[in-house]
């Protein structure tokens, strides 16, 4: 069985996911066969593996950092929130059903055998497992039924590194409070503390480091600076969604509608790499402005989010822009919204029937079976502003609960589905309004650069946009992350903790 080390945090967004990815890359660079693991993840950003199973994207990022193909073994339980009090529960990559918080809390211990089986299978095939916790281990109302923090550390017999966020203040109180709220046997599992997101002079911090070490009797093994690393974040905590990063309008302006239940916003990260492009996430009519393209992203509640668009006045504004020739591109749930009718007879998401935005000649019916498919294909003949997309290859994946009658003008032809030869079509097009179920459709080849080139040409700018290798870019970011962690963390101490275990 593999050796294990676990990364827990004093709070949500302390930087656990990124630090775990960094450790995975360092261990890979140092010659270890290493894999990430998170027993339970709550996220709307998900991914479909080569086998057609669904998992959280945070573990996909960590797998990439480890040089591995993502596997559902790395994230056996995924919770996708459908409301403030309920989630879709996905176990071993397949939908178990929808549960409210109370139901899941009572049920989750039944999933321990699934967690153990996934962990042991992964452990049997790698030398090191880097385990990520969730939120804080000191949630005293949840500790008795924990399966993702100290409960997981005990199952794996893993020593723990506790990551604390100094950027938001109160770092010493959060370290001390977290540790003091743990039981004695849990405290003994914490072998080192990492202070994360530090800005300033470490010399000024050192007296505090000595004092907290004395109070908790656990060494500080690193102070990691606030890193400007461009690696995928989790859901609404992402800085990508903040106004401060996205209010500058460049030559090509792309506006993504920040839906309340938005999922897989990582679909659009590649546009941020193209010079002269602004990618803005907007939540109100006053923020929309006059973009060159509007993107309606995926959502975990298509009908509910469409009603939100309608209530705040964004739907009418989007339709007005579409009538003026602005490109409107819907992905997954955003694609469903663009059609004529959305019907949910089984109450899968919202229930009932709803008139769509009527920009595409499509009808969507929600079904209880989830489509989970990796795809490869080519764009069909595209008319109008984005005609240069015609016949371009792409790859991506589908995750949706609805079936859509795509009308008479499909967007793409699918050559492969889950590595098997296919002869299918996806999506729909109507001049400047386009919809597709495929997540990741912009990521590979020159799809994103071609779209930007088309938008530039529409403004009278004749310019060739260089193809972006998103994969190479991410590899560079993982290496930068590893280098920065090596500089700021005592990796000799981390390796000693890994070797000594518990």
C-alpha positions as CSV (number, residue, x, y, z in Angstrom):
1,X,0.0,0.0,0.0
2,X,1.1,3.6,-0.7
3,X,2.4,6.0,1.9
4,X,-0.1,8.8,2.5
5,X,0.0,12.5,3.5
6,X,-3.1,14.6,4.0
7,X,-3.7,18.3,3.5
8,X,-6.4,19.9,5.6
9,X,-7.4,23.5,6.1
10,X,-8.5,25.8,8.9
11,X,-11.4,27.0,6.7
12,X,-12.8,26.7,3.2
13,X,-10.6,28.4,0.5
14,X,-7.5,28.2,2.7
15,X,-5.7,26.9,-0.4
16,X,-5.9,23.1,0.2
17,X,-6.6,22.2,-3.5
18,X,-3.7,24.2,-4.9
19,X,-1.3,23.1,-2.2
20,X,-2.3,19.5,-2.8
21,X,-1.7,20.0,-6.6
22,X,1.7,21.5,-5.8
23,X,2.7,18.5,-3.6
24,X,1.6,16.1,-6.4
25,X,3.8,17.9,-8.9
26,X,6.8,18.0,-6.5
27,X,6.5,14.3,-5.8
28,X,6.2,13.5,-9.5
29,X,9.3,15.6,-10.2
30,X,11.1,13.7,-7.5
31,X,10.4,10.4,-9.1
32,X,7.4,9.1,-7.1
33,X,4.3,7.5,-8.5
34,X,1.8,9.8,-6.8
35,X,-2.0,10.2,-7.0
36,X,-4.5,12.7,-5.4
37,X,-7.5,11.6,-3.4
38,X,-10.5,13.4,-1.9
39,X,-13.2,11.2,-0.4
40,X,-16.0,13.7,-0.8
41,X,-16.0,16.9,-2.9
42,X,-18.8,19.5,-3.1
43,X,-18.5,21.3,-6.4
44,X,-20.5,22.3,-9.5
45,X,-17.4,22.1,-11.7
46,X,-17.1,18.4,-12.8
47,X,-15.4,16.3,-15.4
48,X,-16.1,13.1,-17.3
49,X,-13.3,10.5,-17.3
50,X,-12.3,8.3,-20.2
51,X,-14.6,5.6,-18.8
52,X,-17.6,7.9,-18.7
53,X,-17.7,8.6,-14.9
54,X,-18.2,12.0,-13.3
55,X,-15.7,13.5,-10.8
56,X,-14.8,16.9,-9.3
57,X,-12.4,19.1,-11.4
58,X,-10.2,19.8,-8.4
59,X,-9.0,16.2,-8.4
60,X,-8.6,16.4,-12.2
61,X,-6.2,19.4,-11.7
62,X,-4.3,17.4,-9.1
63,X,-4.2,14.4,-11.4
64,X,-2.7,16.5,-14.2
65,X,-0.2,17.8,-11.7
66,X,0.7,14.2,-10.9
67,X,1.0,13.3,-14.6
68,X,-2.0,11.0,-14.4
69,X,-5.1,10.4,-16.4
70,X,-8.0,11.5,-14.0
71,X,-9.8,8.5,-12.4
72,X,-13.1,8.5,-10.4
73,X,-11.1,6.5,-7.8
74,X,-9.6,9.9,-6.9
75,X,-13.0,11.3,-5.9
76,X,-15.5,8.6,-5.1
77,X,-18.2,11.0,-3.8
78,X,-19.2,14.2,-5.5
79,X,-22.0,16.5,-4.2
80,X,-23.4,18.9,-6.8
81,X,-25.6,21.5,-5.1
82,X,-29.1,21.9,-6.6
83,X,-30.3,24.4,-4.0
84,X,-29.2,26.0,-0.7
85,X,-30.2,22.8,1.2
86,X,-29.9,20.0,-1.3
87,X,-27.4,18.3,-3.7
88,X,-27.2,15.6,-6.4
89,X,-25.2,12.8,-4.9
90,X,-22.7,11.1,-7.2
91,X,-21.0,7.9,-6.0
92,X,-18.2,6.3,-8.0
93,X,-19.0,8.6,-10.9
94,X,-22.7,7.7,-11.2
95,X,-25.8,9.5,-9.9
96,X,-27.2,8.0,-6.7
97,X,-30.0,10.6,-6.4
98,X,-30.9,14.0,-4.9
99,X,-30.8,14.4,-1.2
100,X,-31.3,17.3,1.2
101,X,-28.7,18.1,3.8
102,X,-30.4,16.1,6.6
103,X,-30.9,13.1,4.4
104,X,-27.3,13.0,3.2
105,X,-25.9,13.5,6.8
106,X,-27.9,10.4,7.9
107,X,-26.9,8.4,4.8
108,X,-23.2,9.2,4.2
109,X,-21.7,6.6,6.6
110,X,-23.1,4.0,4.3
111,X,-20.7,5.2,1.7
112,X,-17.6,4.4,3.8
113,X,-17.1,1.1,2.0
114,X,-17.0,2.9,-1.3
115,X,-14.4,5.4,0.0
116,X,-12.2,2.6,1.4
117,X,-12.4,0.5,-1.8
118,X,-11.5,3.5,-4.0
119,X,-8.7,4.5,-1.7
120,X,-7.2,1.0,-1.4
121,X,-7.4,0.5,-5.2
122,X,-5.6,3.7,-5.8
123,X,-3.1,3.0,-3.1
124,X,-2.2,-0.4,-4.5
125,X,-1.1,1.2,-7.7
126,X,0.9,4.2,-6.5
127,X,3.8,4.9,-4.1
128,X,2.3,8.0,-2.5
129,X,-1.3,9.3,-2.1
130,X,-1.8,13.0,-1.3
131,X,-5.3,13.3,0.3
132,X,-7.2,16.6,0.4
133,X,-9.7,17.4,3.2
134,X,-12.8,19.7,2.9
135,X,-13.6,22.9,4.7
136,X,-12.4,22.6,8.2
137,X,-11.8,19.6,10.4
138,X,-13.1,21.5,13.4
139,X,-16.8,21.8,12.5
140,X,-17.9,20.4,15.8
141,X,-21.5,19.7,14.6
142,X,-20.2,17.4,11.8
143,X,-17.2,15.8,13.4
144,X,-18.9,12.7,14.7
145,X,-19.9,11.6,11.2
146,X,-16.8,12.9,9.4
147,X,-15.7,11.0,6.3
148,X,-13.5,13.7,4.6
149,X,-11.2,15.3,7.2
150,X,-10.0,13.5,10.4
151,X,-12.3,10.6,9.7
152,X,-10.5,10.1,6.4
153,X,-7.1,10.6,8.0
154,X,-7.8,7.8,10.4
155,X,-9.0,5.5,7.7
156,X,-5.8,6.1,5.7
157,X,-3.6,6.4,8.7
158,X,-2.3,9.6,7.1
159,X,-0.3,12.3,8.9
160,X,-1.8,15.8,8.3
161,X,-0.5,19.1,7.2
162,X,-2.8,21.9,8.3
163,X,-3.0,24.8,5.8
164,X,-4.1,28.3,7.2
165,X,-5.0,31.3,5.1
166,X,-3.2,34.5,6.4
167,X,-4.6,36.8,3.7
168,X,-8.0,37.2,5.3
169,X,-6.6,37.9,8.8
170,X,-6.8,36.0,12.1
171,X,-4.4,33.3,11.0
172,X,-3.0,32.5,14.5
173,X,-6.5,32.4,16.0
174,X,-7.7,30.1,13.2
175,X,-4.7,27.7,13.7
176,X,-5.1,27.6,17.5
177,X,-8.9,27.4,17.4
178,X,-8.9,24.6,14.9
179,X,-6.4,22.5,16.8
180,X,-8.0,23.1,20.2
181,X,-11.4,22.0,18.9
182,X,-10.1,18.6,17.8
183,X,-10.0,15.5,20.0
184,X,-6.6,14.5,21.4
185,X,-6.2,11.6,18.9
186,X,-7.0,14.0,16.1
187,X,-4.5,16.6,17.2
188,X,-1.8,14.0,17.2
189,X,-2.3,13.4,13.5
190,X,-1.3,17.0,12.7
191,X,2.4,16.9,12.0
192,X,3.0,20.3,10.4
193,X,1.4,23.7,9.7
194,X,1.6,25.7,6.5
195,X,0.7,29.4,6.5
196,X,-0.6,30.2,3.1
197,X,-1.2,33.4,1.0
198,X,1.3,35.5,2.8
199,X,2.1,39.1,1.6
200,X,5.0,40.9,3.2
201,X,8.2,40.4,5.1
202,X,8.5,36.9,6.7
203,X,11.0,38.3,9.3
204,X,8.1,40.4,10.8
205,X,6.0,37.2,11.0
206,X,8.7,35.0,12.7
207,X,7.9,36.0,16.3
208,X,4.3,34.9,15.7
209,X,5.4,31.6,14.2
210,X,7.5,30.8,17.3
211,X,4.6,31.7,19.6
212,X,2.0,29.6,17.8
213,X,4.4,26.6,17.6
214,X,4.9,26.8,21.4
215,X,1.2,27.0,22.0
216,X,0.1,24.1,19.8
217,X,3.4,22.1,19.9
218,X,3.3,21.5,16.2
219,X,6.0,22.9,13.8
220,X,5.4,25.5,11.1
221,X,6.9,23.8,8.0
222,X,6.3,26.6,5.6
223,X,5.0,30.1,4.8
224,X,3.8,30.2,1.2
225,X,3.5,33.6,-0.5
226,X,0.3,34.8,-2.2
227,X,0.8,33.1,-5.6
228,X,-0.4,34.4,-8.9
229,X,-0.7,31.0,-10.3
230,X,-3.3,30.4,-13.1
231,X,-4.7,27.0,-12.1
232,X,-8.4,26.2,-12.0
233,X,-10.2,27.2,-8.8
234,X,-13.3,25.7,-7.2
235,X,-16.7,27.1,-7.9
236,X,-17.8,30.4,-6.5
237,X,-14.7,30.9,-4.4
238,X,-12.7,31.6,-7.6
239,X,-11.1,35.0,-8.0
240,X,-12.0,34.8,-11.6
241,X,-15.5,35.7,-10.7
242,X,-14.7,38.8,-8.8
243,X,-15.4,42.2,-10.3
244,X,-11.9,43.5,-9.6
245,X,-10.3,41.0,-12.1
246,X,-12.9,41.4,-14.8
247,X,-13.9,45.0,-15.3
248,X,-11.4,45.9,-17.9
249,X,-12.7,45.8,-21.5
250,X,-10.2,44.8,-24.1
251,X,-10.4,44.9,-27.9
252,X,-12.5,41.7,-27.9
253,X,-14.9,41.7,-25.0
254,X,-16.5,38.4,-23.9
255,X,-19.2,38.5,-21.2
256,X,-20.1,35.3,-19.4
257,X,-23.4,35.4,-17.5
258,X,-22.7,34.4,-13.9
259,X,-25.8,32.2,-13.3
260,X,-26.6,31.4,-9.6
261,X,-26.0,27.7,-10.2
262,X,-23.3,28.1,-12.8
263,X,-21.2,25.0,-13.4
264,X,-18.0,24.3,-15.2
265,X,-17.0,28.0,-15.7
266,X,-13.5,26.6,-16.4
267,X,-14.8,26.0,-19.9
268,X,-13.9,29.6,-20.7
269,X,-10.4,30.0,-19.1
270,X,-8.6,29.5,-22.4
271,X,-9.9,32.9,-23.6
272,X,-8.0,34.6,-20.8
273,X,-4.8,33.5,-22.4
274,X,-5.4,35.3,-25.7
275,X,-3.9,38.9,-25.8
276,X,-6.5,41.6,-26.3
277,X,-9.4,39.6,-24.9
278,X,-11.3,40.5,-21.8
279,X,-13.4,37.7,-20.2
280,X,-15.9,39.3,-17.8
281,X,-18.4,37.4,-15.5
282,X,-21.5,39.6,-15.0
283,X,-24.5,39.3,-12.8
284,X,-26.7,42.3,-13.6
285,X,-28.0,44.2,-16.7
286,X,-25.9,47.2,-15.7
287,X,-22.7,45.1,-16.0
288,X,-23.3,43.7,-19.5
289,X,-22.2,46.7,-21.6
290,X,-21.7,46.0,-25.3
291,X,-19.7,42.7,-25.5
292,X,-18.6,41.1,-28.8
293,X,-19.9,37.7,-27.5
294,X,-22.2,36.6,-24.7
295,X,-21.7,33.2,-23.2
296,X,-24.5,31.4,-21.3
297,X,-22.6,28.7,-19.2
298,X,-23.7,25.4,-17.8
299,X,-25.9,25.3,-14.7
300,X,-27.2,22.7,-12.2
301,X,-30.7,24.2,-12.4
302,X,-31.4,25.4,-15.9
303,X,-35.1,26.4,-15.4
304,X,-34.4,28.1,-12.1
305,X,-31.5,30.1,-13.5
306,X,-33.6,31.0,-16.6
307,X,-36.3,32.4,-14.4
308,X,-33.5,34.4,-12.6
309,X,-32.4,35.8,-15.9
310,X,-36.0,36.8,-16.7
311,X,-36.6,38.4,-13.3
312,X,-33.6,40.6,-13.3
313,X,-33.9,41.7,-16.9
314,X,-30.9,40.0,-18.4
315,X,-32.9,37.7,-20.7
316,X,-34.4,40.7,-22.5
317,X,-31.0,42.4,-22.9
318,X,-29.4,39.2,-24.2
319,X,-32.2,38.8,-26.8
320,X,-31.8,42.4,-27.8
321,X,-28.0,41.9,-28.3
322,X,-28.7,38.7,-30.3
323,X,-31.1,40.6,-32.6
324,X,-28.3,43.1,-33.3
325,X,-26.0,40.4,-34.5
326,X,-23.9,39.8,-31.3
327,X,-22.8,36.2,-30.9
328,X,-24.6,34.4,-28.1
329,X,-23.1,31.0,-27.3
330,X,-24.8,28.6,-24.9
331,X,-23.0,25.6,-23.3
332,X,-25.0,22.8,-21.8
333,X,-27.6,24.4,-19.5
334,X,-27.0,27.6,-21.4
335,X,-27.8,25.8,-24.6
336,X,-31.0,24.5,-23.2
337,X,-32.1,28.0,-22.2
338,X,-31.8,29.3,-25.7
339,X,-34.5,26.9,-27.1
340,X,-38.2,27.2,-27.4
341,X,-39.5,24.9,-24.6
342,X,-37.9,23.4,-21.4
343,X,-40.0,20.5,-20.0
344,X,-39.3,18.7,-16.7
345,X,-42.2,16.2,-16.2
346,X,-40.3,14.1,-13.7
347,X,-39.2,17.0,-11.5
348,X,-35.5,16.3,-12.2
349,X,-34.4,19.9,-11.7
350,X,-37.3,22.3,-11.3
351,X,-40.5,20.6,-12.4
352,X,-43.2,21.7,-14.9
353,X,-42.7,23.4,-18.2
354,X,-41.2,26.7,-19.2
355,X,-40.9,28.8,-22.3
356,X,-37.2,29.3,-23.3
357,X,-35.5,32.3,-24.8
358,X,-36.7,31.2,-28.2
359,X,-33.4,32.0,-29.9
360,X,-32.9,28.4,-31.2
361,X,-35.5,26.0,-32.6
362,X,-35.0,23.4,-29.9
363,X,-37.1,21.6,-27.3
364,X,-35.4,20.2,-24.1
365,X,-37.0,17.5,-22.0
366,X,-35.3,16.6,-18.7
367,X,-34.8,13.0,-18.0
368,X,-33.7,11.0,-14.9
369,X,-30.7,9.4,-16.7
370,X,-27.6,11.5,-16.9
371,X,-25.5,11.7,-20.1
372,X,-21.8,11.3,-19.3
373,X,-19.8,11.1,-22.5
374,X,-16.3,12.0,-23.7
375,X,-16.5,13.2,-27.3
376,X,-14.3,14.0,-30.3
377,X,-15.7,15.6,-33.5
378,X,-15.8,18.5,-35.9
379,X,-17.9,21.6,-36.4
380,X,-20.4,21.4,-39.1
381,X,-20.7,24.1,-41.8
382,X,-21.2,27.3,-39.9
383,X,-22.8,30.3,-41.5
384,X,-22.4,33.9,-40.5
385,X,-19.9,35.6,-38.2
386,X,-18.3,32.4,-36.9
387,X,-18.0,30.7,-40.3
388,X,-14.2,30.1,-39.8
389,X,-15.2,27.4,-37.3
390,X,-16.5,25.2,-40.1
391,X,-14.8,21.7,-40.0
392,X,-12.5,22.5,-37.1
393,X,-11.8,19.5,-34.8
394,X,-12.6,19.6,-31.1
395,X,-12.8,17.4,-28.1
396,X,-14.7,17.7,-24.8
397,X,-17.3,16.0,-22.7
398,X,-21.1,16.0,-22.0
399,X,-22.7,16.1,-18.5
400,X,-26.4,16.7,-18.6
401,X,-29.8,15.4,-17.5
402,X,-31.8,16.6,-20.5
403,X,-32.4,15.5,-24.1
404,X,-32.6,18.2,-26.7
405,X,-34.2,18.1,-30.1
406,X,-31.6,20.2,-31.8
407,X,-33.7,21.4,-34.7
408,X,-32.6,21.4,-38.4
409,X,-29.1,23.0,-38.1
410,X,-26.8,21.0,-35.8
411,X,-23.6,22.6,-34.7
412,X,-21.2,19.7,-34.6
413,X,-20.7,16.1,-35.8
414,X,-19.4,13.6,-33.2
415,X,-16.9,11.1,-34.5
416,X,-16.2,9.4,-31.1
417,X,-18.1,8.9,-27.9
418,X,-16.3,7.4,-25.0
419,X,-13.5,6.2,-27.4
420,X,-16.0,4.3,-29.6
421,X,-16.7,5.3,-33.2
422,X,-19.9,7.5,-33.4
423,X,-22.0,9.1,-36.0
424,X,-24.0,11.7,-34.1
425,X,-24.7,15.4,-34.1
426,X,-24.7,17.9,-31.2
427,X,-25.9,21.4,-30.7
428,X,-27.8,23.9,-32.8
429,X,-27.1,27.1,-34.7
430,X,-29.1,30.0,-35.9
431,X,-26.9,32.6,-37.5
432,X,-25.1,34.3,-34.6
433,X,-26.9,32.2,-31.9
434,X,-25.1,28.9,-31.1
435,X,-25.6,26.2,-28.6
436,X,-23.8,23.0,-27.6
437,X,-23.8,20.4,-24.8
438,X,-20.0,20.0,-25.0
439,X,-17.9,21.2,-22.1
440,X,-14.3,21.9,-23.0
441,X,-15.2,22.7,-26.6
442,X,-12.9,25.8,-26.6
443,X,-9.9,24.2,-25.0
444,X,-8.0,22.3,-27.7
445,X,-6.8,23.1,-31.1
446,X,-7.5,26.5,-32.4
447,X,-11.2,26.8,-31.6
448,X,-10.8,29.7,-29.1
449,X,-8.3,31.6,-31.3
450,X,-10.5,31.2,-34.3
451,X,-13.5,32.6,-32.5
452,X,-11.5,35.6,-31.4
453,X,-10.2,36.1,-34.9
454,X,-13.8,36.1,-36.2
455,X,-14.8,38.6,-33.5
456,X,-11.9,40.8,-34.5
457,X,-12.8,40.6,-38.2
458,X,-16.4,41.6,-37.4
459,X,-14.9,44.8,-35.9
460,X,-12.9,45.5,-39.1
461,X,-9.6,44.2,-37.6
462,X,-7.8,41.9,-40.0
463,X,-5.6,39.9,-37.7
464,X,-4.4,36.3,-37.3
465,X,-4.7,35.0,-33.8
466,X,-2.0,32.4,-32.8
467,X,-3.2,29.0,-31.6
468,X,-3.1,28.5,-27.8
469,X,-1.8,25.3,-26.4
470,X,-3.9,25.2,-23.2
471,X,-2.3,21.9,-22.1
472,X,1.3,23.3,-22.4
473,X,0.2,26.4,-20.6
474,X,-1.2,24.4,-17.7
475,X,1.9,22.3,-17.5
476,X,4.0,25.4,-17.1
477,X,1.7,26.7,-14.3
478,X,2.1,23.4,-12.4
479,X,5.9,23.6,-12.6
480,X,5.8,27.2,-11.3
481,X,3.5,26.2,-8.4
482,X,5.9,23.4,-7.5
483,X,8.9,25.7,-7.7
484,X,7.3,28.3,-5.4
485,X,6.3,25.6,-2.8
486,X,9.8,24.2,-2.8
487,X,11.1,27.7,-2.1
488,X,8.8,28.4,0.8
489,X,8.1,25.0,2.4
490,X,10.6,22.8,4.3
491,X,10.3,19.8,1.9
492,X,12.8,17.8,4.0
493,X,10.4,18.1,6.9
494,X,7.4,17.1,4.6
495,X,9.3,14.0,3.4
496,X,10.1,13.1,7.0
497,X,6.4,13.4,7.9
498,X,5.5,11.3,4.9
499,X,8.1,8.6,5.8
500,X,7.3,8.5,9.5
501,X,3.5,8.4,9.0
502,X,1.4,8.0,12.2
